[in-house]
Amino acid sequence: MGGSMLHLVQNETIKILRRRRFLVVFLILLILIPIFTYAQYRASLTAQERLGTDDWRALLQQQIVDTQNRLTSSRLPEEWREWLKIRVQQQQYYLEHDINPTAPGGPTFARGFMDQAVSLFLPMMIVVLAVDLVSSEYSEGTIKLLLTRPVRRWKVLTSKLITLILFISLTVLLTLVLAYLISGIVFGYSGWDMPVLTGFQVVGAELDTSQVFMVPQWLYLFMQYGLGWFVCVVVGMITLMVSVVVRSAAAGMGIMMAALISGTILSQMASSWEAAKYLFVVNLQVTDYLAGTLPPIKGMTLPFSLAVLSVWTIAALLVSYLVFIKKDVTT
């Protein structure tokens, strides 16, 4: 049974734990989430002190006024102007329907954290996990042993793939649990049943609220973290491909970091370059569709982004398997 898939997955799990990659991810989350919690706490205190009230309606009304003042600036880029207009319309909708979009609580912080982390922070954590899954076999000199064992090569790579998906799932779950537990110390642990609005759609430069519906926050978090998990799996598969093709873990890390950071920049600047919507890095911010934020390029929708990410994932897996199966043992 030495060649069974379960045994191979166990071996790969031991390898990842031995390299302490998952421990690094855990420690990064453990250090950064309290910092983000404190930053949000200070921001809410500052806003309350400025207005002399903790009434969320007054705070939201002031945000609307501040944004409308920004919109009067002639130096504001057109993309930002459209984004801010949509934001104001959303805030007014919340105000009219007497729903606090940022009611304090651990679940609300976890929701905001995923919105901020899904396109860069979490993918970078996944890159840390996945970047040397195959390339480390070269640096440790175990590649010959790995490829000459009486186990089919596709099984070896599939075991690495399954192990990676397991650790990606653990990372996303850990993010939710730590964000909730740590921020709850400051903001409280209630808010799972708080109503959250979703279904906002952007038509032209206007907000369409005809499809808006209300869901409890626990269901919104389930949908949001599900999308976050999908994004992390896509990034994991592409990183696995890089790990198969590029023998150096450092080079692989550089390639993936450059791709993710350039994707963040492109998402803010690519509105005039329509072909950029077919790049996987421009489609990572999928949780924005739940919140109804203006997409980076007009015409982008949630099904479109999921389709683009799926195509990239399938292509990455095809390349990974083809290269790994044909790889020359002596190289």
Phi and psi restraints in degrees (value plus and minus 20) as a CYANA .aco file:
   2 GLY   PHI     -77.7   -37.7
   2 GLY   PSI     -48.8    -8.8
   3 GLY   PHI    -113.2   -73.2
   3 GLY   PSI     -13.1    26.9
   4 SER   PHI     -85.7   -45.7
   4 SER   PSI     132.2   172.2
   5 MET   PHI     -81.8   -41.8
   5 MET   PSI     -59.6   -19.6
   6 LEU   PHI     -80.9   -40.9
   6 LEU   PSI     -62.6   -22.6
   7 HIS   PHI     -84.9   -44.9
   7 HIS   PSI     -61.6   -21.6
   8 LEU   PHI     -83.6   -43.6
   8 LEU   PSI     -62.1   -22.1
   9 VAL   PHI     -84.5   -44.5
   9 VAL   PSI     -59.9   -19.9
  10 GLN   PHI     -80.1   -40.1
  10 GLN   PSI     -63.5   -23.5
  11 ASN   PHI     -80.3   -40.3
  11 ASN   PSI     -65.0   -25.0
  12 GLU   PHI     -86.1   -46.1
  12 GLU   PSI     -57.1   -17.1
  13 THR   PHI     -82.5   -42.5
  13 THR   PSI     -64.2   -24.2
  14 ILE   PHI     -81.3   -41.3
  14 ILE   PSI     -60.5   -20.5
  15 LYS   PHI     -81.5   -41.5
  15 LYS   PSI     -66.0   -26.0
  16 ILE   PHI     -84.3   -44.3
  16 ILE   PSI     -63.0   -23.0
  17 LEU   PHI     -86.5   -46.5
  17 LEU   PSI     -56.8   -16.8
  18 ARG   PHI     -85.5   -45.5
  18 ARG   PSI     -57.4   -17.4
  19 ARG   PHI     -96.8   -56.8
  19 ARG   PSI     -27.2    12.8
  20 ARG   PHI      41.5    81.5
  20 ARG   PSI       5.2    45.2
  21 ARG   PHI     -84.7   -44.7
  21 ARG   PSI     -62.3   -22.3
  22 PHE   PHI     -88.1   -48.1
  22 PHE   PSI     -54.2   -14.2
  23 LEU   PHI     -83.2   -43.2
  23 LEU   PSI     -59.5   -19.5
  24 VAL   PHI     -81.1   -41.1
  24 VAL   PSI     -65.9   -25.9
  25 VAL   PHI     -80.2   -40.2
  25 VAL   PSI     -65.3   -25.3
  26 PHE   PHI     -80.3   -40.3
  26 PHE   PSI     -64.9   -24.9
  27 LEU   PHI     -86.6   -46.6
  27 LEU   PSI     -58.4   -18.4
  28 ILE   PHI     -81.5   -41.5
  28 ILE   PSI     -66.0   -26.0
  29 LEU   PHI     -82.5   -42.5
  29 LEU   PSI     -61.5   -21.5
  30 LEU   PHI     -85.7   -45.7
  30 LEU   PSI     -49.9    -9.9
  31 ILE   PHI    -106.2   -66.2
  31 ILE   PSI     -63.2   -23.2
  32 LEU   PHI     -99.5   -59.5
  32 LEU   PSI     -55.2   -15.2
  33 ILE   PHI     -81.6   -41.6
  33 ILE   PSI     -64.0   -24.0
  34 PRO   PHI     -80.3   -40.3
  34 PRO   PSI     -54.8   -14.8
  35 ILE   PHI     -85.0   -45.0
  35 ILE   PSI     -65.8   -25.8
  36 PHE   PHI     -84.2   -44.2
  36 PHE   PSI     -57.9   -17.9
  37 THR   PHI     -82.2   -42.2
  37 THR   PSI     -66.5   -26.5
  38 TYR   PHI     -84.0   -44.0
  38 TYR   PSI     -60.5   -20.5
  39 ALA   PHI     -81.3   -41.3
  39 ALA   PSI     -62.0   -22.0
  40 GLN   PHI     -88.3   -48.3
  40 GLN   PSI     -59.1   -19.1
  41 TYR   PHI     -81.6   -41.6
  41 TYR   PSI     -65.0   -25.0
  42 ARG   PHI     -84.2   -44.2
  42 ARG   PSI     -60.5   -20.5
  43 ALA   PHI     -82.3   -42.3
  43 ALA   PSI     -62.6   -22.6
  44 SER   PHI     -88.3   -48.3
  44 SER   PSI     -57.0   -17.0
  45 LEU   PHI     -84.2   -44.2
  45 LEU   PSI     -63.8   -23.8
  46 THR   PHI     -80.9   -40.9
  46 THR   PSI     -63.8   -23.8
  47 ALA   PHI     -83.5   -43.5
  47 ALA   PSI     -59.6   -19.6
  48 GLN   PHI     -87.9   -47.9
  48 GLN   PSI     -60.9   -20.9
  49 GLU   PHI     -85.5   -45.5
  49 GLU   PSI     -57.8   -17.8
  50 ARG   PHI     -85.2   -45.2
  50 ARG   PSI     -58.2   -18.2
  51 LEU   PHI    -116.3   -76.3
  51 LEU   PSI     -33.0     7.0
  52 GLY   PHI      51.5    91.5
  52 GLY   PSI       3.1    43.1
  53 THR   PHI    -172.3  -132.3
  53 THR   PSI     135.0   175.0
  54 ASP   PHI    -130.2   -90.2
  54 ASP   PSI      -5.2    34.8
  55 ASP   PHI     -92.0   -52.0
  55 ASP   PSI      99.4   139.4
  56 TRP   PHI     -83.0   -43.0
  56 TRP   PSI     -49.8    -9.8
  57 ARG   PHI     -84.9   -44.9
  57 ARG   PSI     -64.2   -24.2
  58 ALA   PHI     -84.8   -44.8
  58 ALA   PSI     -60.1   -20.1
  59 LEU   PHI     -85.5   -45.5
  59 LEU   PSI     -62.0   -22.0
  60 LEU   PHI     -88.1   -48.1
  60 LEU   PSI     -59.3   -19.3
  61 GLN   PHI     -82.1   -42.1
  61 GLN   PSI     -59.7   -19.7
  62 GLN   PHI     -86.5   -46.5
  62 GLN   PSI     -58.7   -18.7
  63 GLN   PHI     -80.5   -40.5
  63 GLN   PSI     -61.2   -21.2
  64 ILE   PHI     -82.5   -42.5
  64 ILE   PSI     -65.5   -25.5
  65 VAL   PHI     -82.1   -42.1
  65 VAL   PSI     -64.8   -24.8
  66 ASP   PHI     -80.7   -40.7
  66 ASP   PSI     -62.7   -22.7
  67 THR   PHI     -86.6   -46.6
  67 THR   PSI     -61.3   -21.3
  68 GLN   PHI     -83.3   -43.3
  68 GLN   PSI     -54.4   -14.4
  69 ASN   PHI     -86.5   -46.5
  69 ASN   PSI     -58.8   -18.8
  70 ARG   PHI     -84.1   -44.1
  70 ARG   PSI     -55.4   -15.4
  71 LEU   PHI     -85.9   -45.9
  71 LEU   PSI     -38.6     1.4
  72 THR   PHI     -98.6   -58.6
  72 THR   PSI     -32.7     7.3
  73 SER   PHI     -90.4   -50.4
  73 SER   PSI     110.8   150.8
  74 SER   PHI     -98.2   -58.2
  74 SER   PSI     -34.7     5.3
  75 ARG   PHI    -109.9   -69.9
  75 ARG   PSI     -20.5    19.5
  76 LEU   PHI     -93.4   -53.4
  76 LEU   PSI     106.0   146.0
  77 PRO   PHI     -79.0   -39.0
  77 PRO   PSI     129.5   169.5
  78 GLU   PHI     -81.4   -41.4
  78 GLU   PSI     -57.3   -17.3
  79 GLU   PHI     -83.8   -43.8
  79 GLU   PSI     -62.6   -22.6
  80 TRP   PHI     -85.4   -45.4
  80 TRP   PSI     -58.4   -18.4
  81 ARG   PHI     -80.0   -40.0
  81 ARG   PSI     -66.2   -26.2
  82 GLU   PHI     -84.0   -44.0
  82 GLU   PSI     -63.2   -23.2
  83 TRP   PHI     -81.8   -41.8
  83 TRP   PSI     -63.1   -23.1
  84 LEU   PHI     -87.9   -47.9
  84 LEU   PSI     -56.4   -16.4
  85 LYS   PHI     -82.3   -42.3
  85 LYS   PSI     -65.2   -25.2
  86 ILE   PHI     -81.6   -41.6
  86 ILE   PSI     -62.0   -22.0
  87 ARG   PHI     -80.2   -40.2
  87 ARG   PSI     -64.8   -24.8
  88 VAL   PHI     -82.0   -42.0
  88 VAL   PSI     -64.0   -24.0
  89 GLN   PHI     -82.1   -42.1
  89 GLN   PSI     -58.1   -18.1
  90 GLN   PHI     -85.8   -45.8
  90 GLN   PSI     -66.1   -26.1
  91 GLN   PHI     -81.9   -41.9
  91 GLN   PSI     -59.5   -19.5
  92 GLN   PHI     -85.1   -45.1
  92 GLN   PSI     -56.1   -16.1
  93 TYR   PHI     -84.4   -44.4
  93 TYR   PSI     -64.0   -24.0
  94 TYR   PHI     -80.4   -40.4
  94 TYR   PSI     -63.3   -23.3
  95 LEU   PHI     -83.4   -43.4
  95 LEU   PSI     -66.1   -26.1
  96 GLU   PHI     -83.4   -43.4
  96 GLU   PSI     -52.2   -12.2
  97 HIS   PHI    -118.8   -78.8
  97 HIS   PSI      -8.9    31.1
  98 ASP   PHI      33.6    73.6
  98 ASP   PSI      26.4    66.4
  99 ILE   PHI    -141.6  -101.6
  99 ILE   PSI     104.1   144.1
 100 ASN   PHI    -101.3   -61.3
 100 ASN   PSI      91.7   131.7
 101 PRO   PHI     -93.5   -53.5
 101 PRO   PSI     -35.0     5.0
 102 THR   PHI    -150.2  -110.2
 102 THR   PSI      22.7    62.7
 103 ALA   PHI     -78.3   -38.3
 103 ALA   PSI     109.8   149.8
 104 PRO   PHI     -83.4   -43.4
 104 PRO   PSI     125.5   165.5
 105 GLY   PHI     138.0   178.0
 105 GLY   PSI     137.1   177.1
 106 GLY   PHI     -77.1   -37.1
 106 GLY   PSI     -65.0   -25.0
 107 PRO   PHI     -81.8   -41.8
 107 PRO   PSI     -58.0   -18.0
 108 THR   PHI     -86.4   -46.4
 108 THR   PSI     -59.9   -19.9
 109 PHE   PHI     -83.9   -43.9
 109 PHE   PSI     -63.0   -23.0
 110 ALA   PHI     -80.6   -40.6
 110 ALA   PSI     -56.6   -16.6
 111 ARG   PHI     -86.8   -46.8
 111 ARG   PSI     -67.2   -27.2
 112 GLY   PHI     -84.5   -44.5
 112 GLY   PSI     -55.7   -15.7
 113 PHE   PHI     -85.6   -45.6
 113 PHE   PSI     -62.5   -22.5
 114 MET   PHI     -84.3   -44.3
 114 MET   PSI     -59.7   -19.7
 115 ASP   PHI     -77.7   -37.7
 115 ASP   PSI     -58.9   -18.9
 116 GLN   PHI    -100.5   -60.5
 116 GLN   PSI     -49.2    -9.2
 117 ALA   PHI    -114.3   -74.3
 117 ALA   PSI     -36.2     3.8
 118 VAL   PHI     -87.8   -47.8
 118 VAL   PSI     -48.9    -8.9
 119 SER   PHI    -115.6   -75.6
 119 SER   PSI     -37.1     2.9
 120 LEU   PHI    -157.8  -117.8
 120 LEU   PSI     -75.2   -35.2
 121 PHE   PHI     -81.9   -41.9
 121 PHE   PSI     -74.6   -34.6
 122 LEU   PHI     -84.9   -44.9
 122 LEU   PSI     -65.2   -25.2
 123 PRO   PHI     -75.4   -35.4
 123 PRO   PSI     -56.3   -16.3
 124 MET   PHI     -85.8   -45.8
 124 MET   PSI     -55.5   -15.5
 125 MET   PHI     -83.9   -43.9
 125 MET   PSI     -59.0   -19.0
 126 ILE   PHI     -88.8   -48.8
 126 ILE   PSI     -56.7   -16.7
 127 VAL   PHI     -80.5   -40.5
 127 VAL   PSI     -61.5   -21.5
 128 VAL   PHI     -78.4   -38.4
 128 VAL   PSI     -60.7   -20.7
 129 LEU   PHI     -90.4   -50.4
 129 LEU   PSI     -61.0   -21.0
 130 ALA   PHI    -118.9   -78.9
 130 ALA   PSI     -36.5     3.5
 131 VAL   PHI     -85.7   -45.7
 131 VAL   PSI     -44.9    -4.9
 132 ASP   PHI    -137.2   -97.2
 132 ASP   PSI       2.2    42.2
 133 LEU   PHI     -77.2   -37.2
 133 LEU   PSI     -59.9   -19.9
 134 VAL   PHI    -126.8   -86.8
 134 VAL   PSI     -62.3   -22.3
 135 SER   PHI     -81.7   -41.7
 135 SER   PSI     -47.7    -7.7
 136 SER   PHI     -85.8   -45.8
 136 SER   PSI     -44.9    -4.9
 137 GLU   PHI     -84.1   -44.1
 137 GLU   PSI     -49.7    -9.7
 138 TYR   PHI     -93.2   -53.2
 138 TYR   PSI     -69.0   -29.0
 139 SER   PHI     -85.5   -45.5
 139 SER   PSI     -50.0   -10.0
 140 GLU   PHI    -111.9   -71.9
 140 GLU   PSI     -23.1    16.9
 141 GLY   PHI      53.0    93.0
 141 GLY   PSI       0.2    40.2
 142 THR   PHI    -120.0   -80.0
 142 THR   PSI     -16.5    23.5
 143 ILE   PHI     -84.4   -44.4
 143 ILE   PSI     -60.0   -20.0
 144 LYS   PHI     -84.0   -44.0
 144 LYS   PSI     -64.4   -24.4
 145 LEU   PHI     -81.4   -41.4
 145 LEU   PSI     -60.8   -20.8
 146 LEU   PHI     -85.2   -45.2
 146 LEU   PSI     -63.6   -23.6
 147 LEU   PHI    -107.2   -67.2
 147 LEU   PSI     -31.4     8.6
 148 THR   PHI    -124.4   -84.4
 148 THR   PSI     -17.6    22.4
 149 ARG   PHI     -88.9   -48.9
 149 ARG   PSI     136.1   176.1
 150 PRO   PHI     -97.6   -57.6
 150 PRO   PSI      27.0    67.0
 151 VAL   PHI    -149.0  -109.0
 151 VAL   PSI     114.1   154.1
 152 ARG   PHI     -79.1   -39.1
 152 ARG   PSI     120.4   160.4
 153 ARG   PHI     -81.3   -41.3
 153 ARG   PSI     -56.4   -16.4
 154 TRP   PHI     -84.0   -44.0
 154 TRP   PSI     -49.8    -9.8
 155 LYS   PHI     -89.5   -49.5
 155 LYS   PSI     -59.2   -19.2
 156 VAL   PHI     -80.9   -40.9
 156 VAL   PSI     -68.0   -28.0
 157 LEU   PHI     -88.4   -48.4
 157 LEU   PSI     -57.8   -17.8
 158 THR   PHI     -83.0   -43.0
 158 THR   PSI     -57.3   -17.3
 159 SER   PHI     -84.5   -44.5
 159 SER   PSI     -57.4   -17.4
 160 LYS   PHI     -86.1   -46.1
 160 LYS   PSI     -59.5   -19.5
 161 LEU   PHI     -83.3   -43.3
 161 LEU   PSI     -68.4   -28.4
 162 ILE   PHI     -82.2   -42.2
 162 ILE   PSI     -63.9   -23.9
 163 THR   PHI     -81.9   -41.9
 163 THR   PSI     -61.4   -21.4
 164 LEU   PHI     -82.2   -42.2
 164 LEU   PSI     -64.5   -24.5
 165 ILE   PHI     -82.9   -42.9
 165 ILE   PSI     -58.0   -18.0
 166 LEU   PHI     -81.7   -41.7
 166 LEU   PSI     -64.8   -24.8
 167 PHE   PHI     -93.1   -53.1
 167 PHE   PSI     -51.1   -11.1
 168 ILE   PHI     -83.7   -43.7
 168 ILE   PSI     -64.9   -24.9
 169 SER   PHI     -81.4   -41.4
 169 SER   PSI     -62.3   -22.3
 170 LEU   PHI     -82.7   -42.7
 170 LEU   PSI     -60.4   -20.4
 171 THR   PHI     -84.0   -44.0
 171 THR   PSI     -64.7   -24.7
 172 VAL   PHI     -86.1   -46.1
 172 VAL   PSI     -62.5   -22.5
 173 LEU   PHI     -83.8   -43.8
 173 LEU   PSI     -62.4   -22.4
 174 LEU   PHI     -82.2   -42.2
 174 LEU   PSI     -58.6   -18.6
 175 THR   PHI     -80.4   -40.4
 175 THR   PSI     -66.4   -26.4
 176 LEU   PHI     -83.4   -43.4
 176 LEU   PSI     -67.5   -27.5
 177 VAL   PHI     -84.1   -44.1
 177 VAL   PSI     -67.0   -27.0
 178 LEU   PHI     -87.1   -47.1
 178 LEU   PSI     -61.3   -21.3
 179 ALA   PHI     -80.4   -40.4
 179 ALA   PSI     -61.3   -21.3
 180 TYR   PHI     -90.1   -50.1
 180 TYR   PSI     -70.1   -30.1
 181 LEU   PHI     -86.2   -46.2
 181 LEU   PSI     -63.6   -23.6
 182 ILE   PHI     -93.0   -53.0
 182 ILE   PSI     -67.2   -27.2
 183 SER   PHI     -89.0   -49.0
 183 SER   PSI     -47.0    -7.0
 184 GLY   PHI     -83.0   -43.0
 184 GLY   PSI     -46.7    -6.7
 185 ILE   PHI     -79.1   -39.1
 185 ILE   PSI     -57.0   -17.0
 186 VAL   PHI    -113.0   -73.0
 186 VAL   PSI     -65.4   -25.4
 187 PHE   PHI    -120.2   -80.2
 187 PHE   PSI     -27.8    12.2
 188 GLY   PHI      72.8   112.8
 188 GLY   PSI     143.1   183.1
 189 TYR   PHI    -124.4   -84.4
 189 TYR   PSI     -14.4    25.6
 190 SER   PHI    -108.6   -68.6
 190 SER   PSI     148.9   188.9
 191 GLY   PHI      98.8   138.8
 191 GLY   PSI     -15.1    24.9
 192 TRP   PHI     -83.9   -43.9
 192 TRP   PSI     -54.9   -14.9
 193 ASP   PHI    -115.5   -75.5
 193 ASP   PSI     -16.4    23.6
 194 MET   PHI     -80.5   -40.5
 194 MET   PSI     117.1   157.1
 195 PRO   PHI     -91.4   -51.4
 195 PRO   PSI     115.5   155.5
 196 VAL   PHI    -145.1  -105.1
 196 VAL   PSI     116.5   156.5
 197 LEU   PHI    -111.6   -71.6
 197 LEU   PSI     115.9   155.9
 198 THR   PHI    -162.3  -122.3
 198 THR   PSI     148.0   188.0
 199 GLY   PHI      80.8   120.8
 199 GLY   PSI     -14.3    25.7
 200 PHE   PHI     -82.3   -42.3
 200 PHE   PSI     118.5   158.5
 201 GLN   PHI    -150.5  -110.5
 201 GLN   PSI     126.1   166.1
 202 VAL   PHI    -124.4   -84.4
 202 VAL   PSI      98.2   138.2
 203 VAL   PHI    -135.2   -95.2
 203 VAL   PSI      91.4   131.4
 204 GLY   PHI      47.6    87.6
 204 GLY   PSI    -141.9  -101.9
 205 ALA   PHI    -132.2   -92.2
 205 ALA   PSI      -4.3    35.7
 206 GLU   PHI    -135.1   -95.1
 206 GLU   PSI     133.7   173.7
 207 LEU   PHI    -110.4   -70.4
 207 LEU   PSI     105.6   145.6
 208 ASP   PHI    -118.4   -78.4
 208 ASP   PSI      96.0   136.0
 209 THR   PHI    -125.3   -85.3
 209 THR   PSI     -10.4    29.6
 210 SER   PHI     -88.2   -48.2
 210 SER   PSI     -44.5    -4.5
 211 GLN   PHI    -121.3   -81.3
 211 GLN   PSI     -12.3    27.7
 212 VAL   PHI     -90.6   -50.6
 212 VAL   PSI     115.7   155.7
 213 PHE   PHI    -161.3  -121.3
 213 PHE   PSI     144.1   184.1
 214 MET   PHI    -124.9   -84.9
 214 MET   PSI     114.9   154.9
 215 VAL   PHI    -150.7  -110.7
 215 VAL   PSI     131.9   171.9
 216 PRO   PHI     -86.9   -46.9
 216 PRO   PSI     131.0   171.0
 217 GLN   PHI     -80.9   -40.9
 217 GLN   PSI     -52.1   -12.1
 218 TRP   PHI     -82.6   -42.6
 218 TRP   PSI     -56.6   -16.6
 219 LEU   PHI     -92.7   -52.7
 219 LEU   PSI     -58.7   -18.7
 220 TYR   PHI     -81.7   -41.7
 220 TYR   PSI     -63.6   -23.6
 221 LEU   PHI     -82.9   -42.9
 221 LEU   PSI     -58.5   -18.5
 222 PHE   PHI     -81.8   -41.8
 222 PHE   PSI     -65.4   -25.4
 223 MET   PHI     -86.3   -46.3
 223 MET   PSI     -63.4   -23.4
 224 GLN   PHI     -85.8   -45.8
 224 GLN   PSI     -67.5   -27.5
 225 TYR   PHI     -92.2   -52.2
 225 TYR   PSI     -45.5    -5.5
 226 GLY   PHI     -84.2   -44.2
 226 GLY   PSI     -64.0   -24.0
 227 LEU   PHI     -85.1   -45.1
 227 LEU   PSI     -60.0   -20.0
 228 GLY   PHI     -81.4   -41.4
 228 GLY   PSI     -60.4   -20.4
 229 TRP   PHI     -82.6   -42.6
 229 TRP   PSI     -62.4   -22.4
 230 PHE   PHI     -81.8   -41.8
 230 PHE   PSI     -64.1   -24.1
 231 VAL   PHI     -79.6   -39.6
 231 VAL   PSI     -63.3   -23.3
 232 CYS   PHI     -85.3   -45.3
 232 CYS   PSI     -57.6   -17.6
 233 VAL   PHI     -84.3   -44.3
 233 VAL   PSI     -62.9   -22.9
 234 VAL   PHI     -79.4   -39.4
 234 VAL   PSI     -68.5   -28.5
 235 VAL   PHI     -83.3   -43.3
 235 VAL   PSI     -58.1   -18.1
 236 GLY   PHI     -82.7   -42.7
 236 GLY   PSI     -62.4   -22.4
 237 MET   PHI     -86.3   -46.3
 237 MET   PSI     -61.0   -21.0
 238 ILE   PHI     -87.8   -47.8
 238 ILE   PSI     -58.8   -18.8
 239 THR   PHI     -85.5   -45.5
 239 THR   PSI     -58.0   -18.0
 240 LEU   PHI     -81.2   -41.2
 240 LEU   PSI     -61.7   -21.7
 241 MET   PHI     -80.2   -40.2
 241 MET   PSI     -65.3   -25.3
 242 VAL   PHI     -81.5   -41.5
 242 VAL   PSI     -59.0   -19.0
 243 SER   PHI     -85.9   -45.9
 243 SER   PSI     -52.1   -12.1
 244 VAL   PHI     -94.4   -54.4
 244 VAL   PSI     -62.8   -22.8
 245 VAL   PHI     -99.8   -59.8
 245 VAL   PSI     -60.8   -20.8
 246 VAL   PHI    -121.9   -81.9
 246 VAL   PSI     104.5   144.5
 247 ARG   PHI     -97.9   -57.9
 247 ARG   PSI     -40.7    -0.7
 248 SER   PHI    -114.5   -74.5
 248 SER   PSI     105.8   145.8
 249 ALA   PHI     -84.0   -44.0
 249 ALA   PSI     -57.2   -17.2
 250 ALA   PHI     -84.2   -44.2
 250 ALA   PSI     -62.5   -22.5
 251 ALA   PHI     -85.4   -45.4
 251 ALA   PSI     -61.8   -21.8
 252 GLY   PHI     -80.9   -40.9
 252 GLY   PSI     -63.2   -23.2
 253 MET   PHI     -80.6   -40.6
 253 MET   PSI     -63.6   -23.6
 254 GLY   PHI     -81.9   -41.9
 254 GLY   PSI     -63.4   -23.4
 255 ILE   PHI     -82.0   -42.0
 255 ILE   PSI     -68.2   -28.2
 256 MET   PHI     -89.6   -49.6
 256 MET   PSI     -59.6   -19.6
 257 MET   PHI     -83.9   -43.9
 257 MET   PSI     -62.8   -22.8
 258 ALA   PHI     -81.9   -41.9
 258 ALA   PSI     -61.6   -21.6
 259 ALA   PHI     -83.6   -43.6
 259 ALA   PSI     -65.8   -25.8
 260 LEU   PHI     -87.8   -47.8
 260 LEU   PSI     -62.1   -22.1
 261 ILE   PHI     -89.2   -49.2
 261 ILE   PSI     -60.5   -20.5
 262 SER   PHI     -85.2   -45.2
 262 SER   PSI     -51.8   -11.8
 263 GLY   PHI     -84.1   -44.1
 263 GLY   PSI     -59.8   -19.8
 264 THR   PHI     -83.4   -43.4
 264 THR   PSI     -61.9   -21.9
 265 ILE   PHI     -87.4   -47.4
 265 ILE   PSI     -64.9   -24.9
 266 LEU   PHI     -80.6   -40.6
 266 LEU   PSI     -59.4   -19.4
 267 SER   PHI     -80.7   -40.7
 267 SER   PSI     -47.5    -7.5
 268 GLN   PHI    -111.1   -71.1
 268 GLN   PSI     -38.7     1.3
 269 MET   PHI    -138.8   -98.8
 269 MET   PSI     -25.4    14.6
 270 ALA   PHI    -110.0   -70.0
 270 ALA   PSI     -10.6    29.4
 271 SER   PHI     -79.8   -39.8
 271 SER   PSI     -47.7    -7.7
 272 SER   PHI    -112.5   -72.5
 272 SER   PSI     -29.8    10.2
 273 TRP   PHI    -127.9   -87.9
 273 TRP   PSI      70.5   110.5
 274 GLU   PHI     -85.7   -45.7
 274 GLU   PSI     -52.7   -12.7
 275 ALA   PHI     -85.0   -45.0
 275 ALA   PSI     -38.6     1.4
 276 ALA   PHI     -83.6   -43.6
 276 ALA   PSI     -38.5     1.5
 277 LYS   PHI     -88.8   -48.8
 277 LYS   PSI     -30.4     9.6
 278 TYR   PHI    -112.2   -72.2
 278 TYR   PSI     -21.3    18.7
 279 LEU   PHI    -103.3   -63.3
 279 LEU   PSI     118.5   158.5
 280 PHE   PHI     -84.2   -44.2
 280 PHE   PSI     -53.7   -13.7
 281 VAL   PHI     -87.3   -47.3
 281 VAL   PSI     -43.9    -3.9
 282 VAL   PHI    -101.5   -61.5
 282 VAL   PSI     -34.6     5.4
 283 ASN   PHI    -123.9   -83.9
 283 ASN   PSI     -10.6    29.4
 284 LEU   PHI     -94.7   -54.7
 284 LEU   PSI     -46.5    -6.5
 285 GLN   PHI    -100.6   -60.6
 285 GLN   PSI      35.0    75.0
 286 VAL   PHI     -90.1   -50.1
 286 VAL   PSI     -42.9    -2.9
 287 THR   PHI     -88.4   -48.4
 287 THR   PSI     -38.8     1.2
 288 ASP   PHI     -81.6   -41.6
 288 ASP   PSI     -49.9    -9.9
 289 TYR   PHI     -86.2   -46.2
 289 TYR   PSI     -54.2   -14.2
 290 LEU   PHI     -86.4   -46.4
 290 LEU   PSI     -60.2   -20.2
 291 ALA   PHI    -100.0   -60.0
 291 ALA   PSI     -36.5     3.5
 292 GLY   PHI      63.0   103.0
 292 GLY   PSI       5.1    45.1
 293 THR   PHI     -95.9   -55.9
 293 THR   PSI     131.1   171.1
 294 LEU   PHI     -80.4   -40.4
 294 LEU   PSI     106.6   146.6
 295 PRO   PHI     -88.2   -48.2
 295 PRO   PSI     136.9   176.9
 296 PRO   PHI     -81.3   -41.3
 296 PRO   PSI     -51.2   -11.2
 297 ILE   PHI    -150.8  -110.8
 297 ILE   PSI     113.8   153.8
 298 LYS   PHI     -78.6   -38.6
 298 LYS   PSI     120.0   160.0
 299 GLY   PHI      77.1   117.1
 299 GLY   PSI     -33.6     6.4
 300 MET   PHI     -94.1   -54.1
 300 MET   PSI     115.2   155.2
 301 THR   PHI    -152.0  -112.0
 301 THR   PSI     151.6   191.6
 302 LEU   PHI     -81.5   -41.5
 302 LEU   PSI     -68.2   -28.2
 303 PRO   PHI     -79.1   -39.1
 303 PRO   PSI     -57.4   -17.4
 304 PHE   PHI     -82.8   -42.8
 304 PHE   PSI     -69.4   -29.4
 305 SER   PHI     -82.9   -42.9
 305 SER   PSI     -61.4   -21.4
 306 LEU   PHI     -84.6   -44.6
 306 LEU   PSI     -57.0   -17.0
 307 ALA   PHI     -86.4   -46.4
 307 ALA   PSI     -65.1   -25.1
 308 VAL   PHI     -80.8   -40.8
 308 VAL   PSI     -65.9   -25.9
 309 LEU   PHI     -83.9   -43.9
 309 LEU   PSI     -57.5   -17.5
 310 SER   PHI     -85.5   -45.5
 310 SER   PSI     -61.6   -21.6
 311 VAL   PHI     -82.7   -42.7
 311 VAL   PSI     -64.3   -24.3
 312 TRP   PHI     -81.2   -41.2
 312 TRP   PSI     -60.5   -20.5
 313 THR   PHI     -83.8   -43.8
 313 THR   PSI     -66.8   -26.8
 314 ILE   PHI     -81.8   -41.8
 314 ILE   PSI     -63.6   -23.6
 315 ALA   PHI     -82.1   -42.1
 315 ALA   PSI     -63.1   -23.1
 316 ALA   PHI     -82.9   -42.9
 316 ALA   PSI     -61.6   -21.6
 317 LEU   PHI     -86.0   -46.0
 317 LEU   PSI     -61.1   -21.1
 318 LEU   PHI     -79.5   -39.5
 318 LEU   PSI     -68.0   -28.0
 319 VAL   PHI     -81.9   -41.9
 319 VAL   PSI     -64.6   -24.6
 320 SER   PHI     -77.4   -37.4
 320 SER   PSI     -70.3   -30.3
 321 TYR   PHI     -88.4   -48.4
 321 TYR   PSI     -62.0   -22.0
 322 LEU   PHI     -82.1   -42.1
 322 LEU   PSI     -66.7   -26.7
 323 VAL   PHI     -88.3   -48.3
 323 VAL   PSI     -63.1   -23.1
 324 PHE   PHI     -86.6   -46.6
 324 PHE   PSI     -61.3   -21.3
 325 ILE   PHI     -89.3   -49.3
 325 ILE   PSI     -55.4   -15.4
 326 LYS   PHI    -108.6   -68.6
 326 LYS   PSI     -26.5    13.5
 327 LYS   PHI     -76.7   -36.7
 327 LYS   PSI     114.3   154.3
 328 ASP   PHI     -98.8   -58.8
 328 ASP   PSI     106.0   146.0
 329 VAL   PHI     -80.6   -40.6
 329 VAL   PSI     -52.0   -12.0
 330 THR   PHI     -97.9   -57.9
 330 THR   PSI     -32.3     7.7
